[in-house]
Amino acid sequence: MNILKILFVAPYPYGKAPSQRLKYEQYYPYIKEAGYDITTSSFIDNQFWSIVYKPGNTLKKILFTVLAYFRRLKDLFTLHRYDVVYVHLWVTPIGPPIFEWLFRKFSKRLIYDIDDLIFLKPKSKSNPLINLIKFGNKPIYLMKEADHIITCTPHLDQFVRQFNPETTDISSTINTKAYLPRTNYTLKKKITLGWSGSHSTSKYVYLLKDVFLKLKAEFDFSLLVIGDQDFKMEGVEVNAIPWDESTEVEDLSKIDIGLYPLPNEEWVLGKSGLKALQYMALGVPTIATAIGANFRVIEHGVSGFLVNSPEEWLQAIRALVKDEELRRLIGTSAVERVDKYYSIKSNAPVYVGILNKVNGK
């Protein structure tokens, strides 16, 4: 077999960020099996990762950023060795698309992977200086110049097609070998409502504060928040824990009803519904805001519930709390849906097919 070399150019260290970990990184074994030799280069290394999203440490962040740019300069001198370069989100985060231009110029073939509407330039609270020097045209440049683009939602895919017709919409996917679904849907005396995400997205849980306060009068529950250990909500019993890759599936399995609240903002239309998919893969009955990709992830009333108003949130939670058979039906249907459409095994041929097409195999 003729081995082809592929360089993955990533923002974050391997195995850390959901946008990488639950998208292309979990396909590495399939890509290798298809005859590709994989090298990964991340802009942010493990040391930088440990502080990058925390307030403060300004001098360290500047130093690590400078070192990261030197890594990218070093990468430039290796690009000629690879048959294809796979860029996720951006080559560098700051300034005009100079490095993106250089990487395109010296790469034989280039695949661009974008899984969010990053060109809308959301504000960073932990790094306010970054807001002044970010450029939203990096993704647009890569969309125009790539040999193929991988997106993750219908909205994003439609946007990209303005610049390049060579696109494939692949949702975030789940390793169904690791996500073993529950078989017992009997609730304990204290019910666990759950949410998983990050420090930057935990603010969306506050959209349900009034819902939680009303539910307190009806049944005993606690709110499990995974990914923001500092999360608190006045008047609600909260169990907030950090995200840990080694215990992620175990932690998610503690949830009786999975919650995925989102605001009605354009930014959300770039979200692939990953949190919902994680709950669903474990057979956790899931309730999500009726917006964006959630419409394709969840069949309302069959594999989960899509809601908008506080009253609809209340009705869906109440229905699931009161009816064990409903929880079972929703949970098992969700598992089947993830396995059929959003599992690694169902999407691996798509990823490999794109690489083969770009390389003329």
Protein Blocks (a to p, Z undefined) as FASTA:
>chain_A
ZZdddddddfbdehkamklmmmmmmmmmmmmmnopacddddfbdfklmmmmmpgejklmm
mmmmmmmmmmmmmmmmmmmmpmbdcdehiabfgdcfkllmmmmmmpmbdcdddfbdfkno
padfklmmlmmmgcfklmmmmmmmpmbdcdfbfklmmmmmmmombbcdddddddfklmcc
dfbfcdcfbdcddddddfklmmmmmmmmmmmmmmmmmoccddddehiakbccehiacddd
dddfklmmmmmmmpmbdcddddddfklmmpgolmmmmmmmnopacddddehjllmmpcgh
kloccdfbfmlmmmmmmmmmmmmklmmmmmmmmmmmmmmmmcfklmmmmmmmmmmmmnoZ
Z
